[in-house]
Amino acid sequence: MKKELLKIIADDWSDESDNHPDWLFYRTDEYIRKIIDNPYSIFHPTLANVIQDIFPDLYGKKVCVPSSGDNRAVFAFHLLGAKVTSSDISVRQLANAEATAKKYGWDIEFVLDNTMTLEKIEENAYDWVFTSNGVHVWIDDLAAMYKSICKIRQQPTA
C-alpha cells in the first residue's frame, strides 16, 4: 500500500477514535465494566465458544491483536489472562487504548505497526493472533496480511 494512502487511512482511524460516538462509548467506565464483568461479552456468542474451545485457559498465552481498533478484544484477552500485544496503524487508537489500560492498571503492550508487514512485532512469538472482520475493510493485499500474521505466530512443533 502506498505510504500516502496508508497515512490517510491511519489519520481517518485516529479521527474516528477521537470523535465517533461509538468509539467514545467503548472507553466509558460503564462499557469497560461490562468487559471486566464478562470478557467474552464483546465477542459474538459463536466466536466466544470457538475461543473457549481453542484456548479453554488463556492464562499466560501470548496473544497479538493486529489492527486492534477499539481494543475491546485486547482488553478481553487481557482480562482472560493472556499477555496481549495491541498493534494498529492509528496513533490515537493506540493512545486512547493505552490510557484506558493505564487507568485500570492493565499490563498490555501497544505497538504502532502496519498489519500488512508487522515489522515491529517479534516473529514466532505468539500463541494466537486474533483479527476481526473489521480488519479486512482497508486491506488491499490479504495474502501479505496473512503472511505477516503467520510470521509472528509460533509455529507448531511436530
N, C-alpha and C positions, 0 to 999 in steps of 0.2 A: 504494500500500500504506500502510495506517495506520502512523503513527510507532511506536505501541506494539508492533505486530506485527513491524515491522522491527527494533526493539530486541531483542525476544525471539529472533528468528532470528539476529541478529548475536551475541548472548550465547551462544546454543547453539553456533554455529560456533566461537566463541572457546573454549568449554569443550572441544569436540571437539579443537581444535588443541592444547590443553594436556594433554589426558588420554587420548585414544583411542590404543590401541597402534599402529594403522596409521599415524596421523599422526605419532606419535613416531618410528616406524621410518623414515618418509620423511625425517627430519632427521639420521639417523645418518651417520657418516663412511662406513660400508660402503655405504649406499644412495646417498649423494651421489657416491661414487667410481664407481658404475655409470653415473650420469648423465654424469659427466665423461668416462668411457671411451667412452660411446656415447650422445650426447644423444637420438638417435632412439629409444632403447630404452624410453622412458616412454610412447611412443605405440603404439597398435595398428599392426601392420605395414602394413595398408592405408592408415591415416591417415598414417603416416610416408612412404609412397610419394606420397600426394597432396601433402603438404607439399613434398617434394623436386621434384615436378612443377611446383607453383606458384612456388616460390622455390628454384631449384637452388642459389642462393647468397644466404644471409640476411645476409651481412656488410653492416653499415651500415643495414639496413632497420629501420624503426621498427615495433615490434610492441607492441600493448596486449593484455593478458590481463585482462579484467574478470571478476569473481567468480573470482579466481585460486586460491582454496582452498589446497591444499597446496603450490602454487607449483612443482611439478615441471615443468610446461610452461614456466613463466617461466625457470627455471634452464636448461632445454634450449635454449630460443630464445637466451638469452644466450650459451651455450656455442657455439651455431651462428653467432655473430657479430652477432646483432641487438641493437639498442638497445631495451631492454624496459621497459615500464611495467606494474607489477603493481597491480591495483586490486581491492579487496574491501571488504565492509561489516564484516568482523571485525578489530578492532584486534589481537587476539592472533595471528591467522593472518599478518597483515602483519608484526607484530613478530617472530614466530618466523622467518619467511622472510627478513626483513631481517638478523636475527642470523646466519643461515646465509650469506647473501650477503657480509656483512662478514667473516665467518670465512675465506671463500675469496677475498676481495678482488674480488668481482664488483660492477660498477657497474650497478645496477638501481634504477630509480625505483619507490618504493612510495607509493600514494595511497589513502587511506581514502575510498571513494566507493561509491555505490549503482549497480549495473548498470542499474537502471531509469531513471536520469537521467544518470549520468556528468557531473555538473555541474562537477567539479574537473579534468576531463580536457580537454586542448586539442582544439578542433574542427578537423577536416580535417587532422590531423597524422600519421596512422598509415598505413603501407603495408598493414598487415594487422591485423585484430582477431580474436583467437582465443578461442573458448569451447569447453568440453567439454559432453558430455551432462549431466554432473552439475549444471550451472548451472540447468537447467530445473526442478529439483525444488522450488525455492522461488519461482519467478517466477509472479506472478499476472496479468501483462499482457505477453504475449510481444510484442505489437505495440509497446508502449512500450520494451521492452528493445531490440528490433531498430532502432527509431528512434534510440535513444541511441547504439547501436553505429554506425549509418550516419553520424551527425553527426561522429564522431571519425575516421572513415576518410577518407583522401584520396580525393577524387572523381576518377575517370578523366577525362583530357582527350581531346578529340576529335582 
